């Protein structure tokens, strides 16, 4: 119930709206005002105008919700690998990571719906040792091949305990990935490293000896819930 209340009210509290959405929000607001002005001019205040007004109001609420920045009490701990995003855990499996780590890892994939907060947070503190953008397809985010064939950005963080690889993956709707990480940069756990617009997924690759703390279909919050512990 609390989750649905959060969705309907933009969460218990928000800081504001993400910079990635400022142009979109201004454009959507301006377009909505123009549509309402023309509708009122030609239709007056009848039932059809009311339906148009309701449709635009719902559209704007969903649009503003998508770009919200929540006030969040992060659960920062040195031995934790935190979720880098909000969403649902859809994959937990042992795989061979072939792009950078070149070893067997545990992959945890989190699907982000359009209703989720779409900020990406660093799951650990450390140094950015790798950062690469890959152009690609726009398969649906839950497709097994989306991790290797879709447009994506890969970021690796390393520290004394080991390395964590994150992969931001575009989907059929999400066609704009923003990654702020720079190779050589030192980052803090829970700091922002990117943003994915309009629903997608994030894959996280962790060492096999890390203890997984989530399960399939579990809903997680970025910077709050533990994916695993070292």
Buried (B, 14 or more C-beta within 10 A) or exposed (E): EEEEEBEEEBBEEBEEBBEBBEEBBEEBBEEBEEBBEEBEEEBEEEEEBEEBBEEBEEEBEEBBBBBBBBEBEBBBEEEBBBBBBBBBBBBBEEEEBEBBBEEEBBBBBBBBBBBBBBBBBBBBBBBBBBBBEBEBBBBBBBBEEBBBBBBBBBBBBBBEBBBBBBBBBBBBEBBEBBBBBEEEBEBEBBBBBBBBBBBBBBBBBBBEEBEBBBEEEBBBBBBBBBBBBB
